[in-house]
Amino acid sequence: MSLSSNKRLSILPGETGRFAGILSGFILLLAVLPILTMIVMSFSGASNLDFPPSSYSLQWYRAAWHTFVSPDASDVLSLGKAMTTSLLVACLTMVLATLVAVPAAYALVRCEFRGKALALQLMSLPLVFPMVVLGLALLLVFDSLPLQMSFSRLVIAHVILALPFVVKNCTAAMLSIGSEVEEAAQMLGASPQRAILDVVVPLMKSGILAGMLLAFIVSFNEFTVTYFLYTIDVMTVPIWMYSRTVSSLDPTVFSFAVLIVLIDFVLIWALEKLVGEGGVSF
Amino acid sequence: MTGLILENVDKHYGTACAVKDVNLHLPEGKLVCFIGPSGCGKTTLLRMIAGLETLSGGEIRLDGEDIGQTPAHLRNFGMVFQSLALFPHMTVGENIAYPLKLRGVGKVEQQARVVELLQLIQLSAMIDRPVSKLSGGQRQRVAIARAIAARPKILLLDEPLSALDAKLRESMQVEIRQLQQRLNITTIMVTHDQREAMTMADIVVVLGEHRVQQVGTPIEIYRHPANEFVADFIGSGNIFPATVLGGGRVGLPGGESIEVPSCAGVAAGQQVRMLVRPEDLQLSAPEATAGNRLLGTVTFVRDIGSTIETIVECSGVSFTALSTPCQGIGLGVGHAVSVTIPAQACRLL
């Protein structure tokens, strides 16, 4: 039998065949299709939402700018105020979720306690829980409280949603830290608490930063749960965009969305830069 | 009483026993080696002295003061871990300065001490390097410098050389020993490498089956093992059963007898176990059995360059004998050979 050397019958590990290439191209296209549609629509010259647009112009960007600088009296709430709320909620979520997640990750990795497996399960529950049910449940809880907490309840809800991501990243970082460095710090004279601050936290840094950025992104983009909890004077950007779309069906929101996607892109890029390859777990 | 004293020290995890009833007195300024097979509790014992494990029972006293319940960070002991546990986010200088920083030493003094220690370990040029840029031997020395930076009362070494290759390991053994003698610091080292223990220690503590089997100088341990466990674990030995015949003679399983003066005090007819070291056995051209010279057959020969190891089947016992290549008499498997067992080399276990 002759097996010619210049014509290989099989591909080597690590090489992709043509079929795999086409398939992954198709999947990638599916992933970016909505973003592409949105970008195309934001440059529409028409005043309706037909796709593809009949002509192209920058008029919606002009309209968006106009809405931003001099809000219409007919708008329920200005975009500027929604943006401020969104940023504030996202920042608070980021800080609070991290403050909870770092000790939690330490405990989950270092300590042995009863119900550890259960705690791990509960921690990722918000990932699989139906968002609508979660939003409704939170609304019922907050409404039964005698307190008026229109802003803080958004933060609490967002912390719940962001926590699994932050804990996961911190836990992954924690797993790579041997207990010997901590013990070494203690032998050198550091109290157990000091050892954690001087050695464990600095070594967890990349995981913590990844978790913080993810928490920010999760909070900034959150819609479903927020939809149940927002009030007329406290709303976030996604809610503002939704109500704007419902009230006046024009492509202005697409020009806003393009800007928001740009912000997200920068954040995710920063995340990858900070943590390097294989550091982030979503 | 000065030095470190362990009294009835116990450690168990649930029902599993790790260390049982350890009594030791470690004098000041000595290098003590804990040696034993894996899982014998030697690392657990070291970690209890360090304060990284709690005691299930017993007391640890340093210069008369009970330190059994003192937390690790208040004991002022230096420790070098098996993984070295250098802080990867700090430079060489910052690693060594860390214990000084914790003790509130001023910046200038910190710097002076770091420079002094780096000179001691001959790594002065590395002060601003991150520890990840160092070689294995350099890391080793930085770990030691960091451990002694705050002038600890005791230095603990947990198999610190196990990650190094053979050549580097030998030079580090000498370096650590010299450093220890220069600083005159009480040092406890855990190892499972008996050569390391023999060449470095003032005192060797043989641990086995969670207990102390013997405490002594390396030569005592080697020449006068307290029991069969120590005889078997330290060095290679020929351990064989024998019957005391009285009059300073013992009978071998094969029926022949040899002269062992040290057995004179043992009642005749008693079953005993004997030890003879391979390097004490002398091989010669086959001759008739006479005195302590027995006739045997070679069953295995291994030439490892520096020595030749020969196994000889002789009077129902498999003896391993070591000889140098120039003593070699060109033996092969199946050859007849005479084995001389010097009377004074036989130990009663």
Boltz contact constraints between the chains, C-beta under 6 A:
constraints:
  - contact:
      token1: [A, 180]
      token2: [B, 81]
      max_distance: 6.0
  - contact:
      token1: [A, 180]
      token2: [B, 83]
      max_distance: 6.0
  - contact:
      token1: [A, 180]
      token2: [B, 85]
      max_distance: 6.0
  - contact:
      token1: [A, 181]
      token2: [B, 85]
      max_distance: 6.0
  - contact:
      token1: [A, 183]
      token2: [B, 52]
      max_distance: 6.0
  - contact:
      token1: [A, 184]
      token2: [B, 81]
      max_distance: 6.0
  - contact:
      token1: [A, 184]
      token2: [B, 85]
      max_distance: 6.0
  - contact:
      token1: [A, 186]
      token2: [B, 72]
      max_distance: 6.0
  - contact:
      token1: [A, 186]
      token2: [B, 73]
      max_distance: 6.0
  - contact:
      token1: [A, 187]
      token2: [B, 72]
      max_distance: 6.0
  - contact:
      token1: [A, 187]
      token2: [B, 79]
      max_distance: 6.0
  - contact:
      token1: [A, 188]
      token2: [B, 98]
      max_distance: 6.0
  - contact:
      token1: [A, 188]
      token2: [B, 99]
      max_distance: 6.0
  - contact:
      token1: [A, 189]
      token2: [B, 73]
      max_distance: 6.0
  - contact:
      token1: [A, 189]
      token2: [B, 99]
      max_distance: 6.0
  - contact:
      token1: [A, 189]
      token2: [B, 102]
      max_distance: 6.0
  - contact:
      token1: [A, 190]
      token2: [B, 73]
      max_distance: 6.0
  - contact:
      token1: [A, 190]
      token2: [B, 102]
      max_distance: 6.0
  - contact:
      token1: [A, 191]
      token2: [B, 73]
      max_distance: 6.0
  - contact:
      token1: [A, 199]
      token2: [B, 87]
      max_distance: 6.0
  - contact:
      token1: [A, 202]
      token2: [B, 89]
      max_distance: 6.0
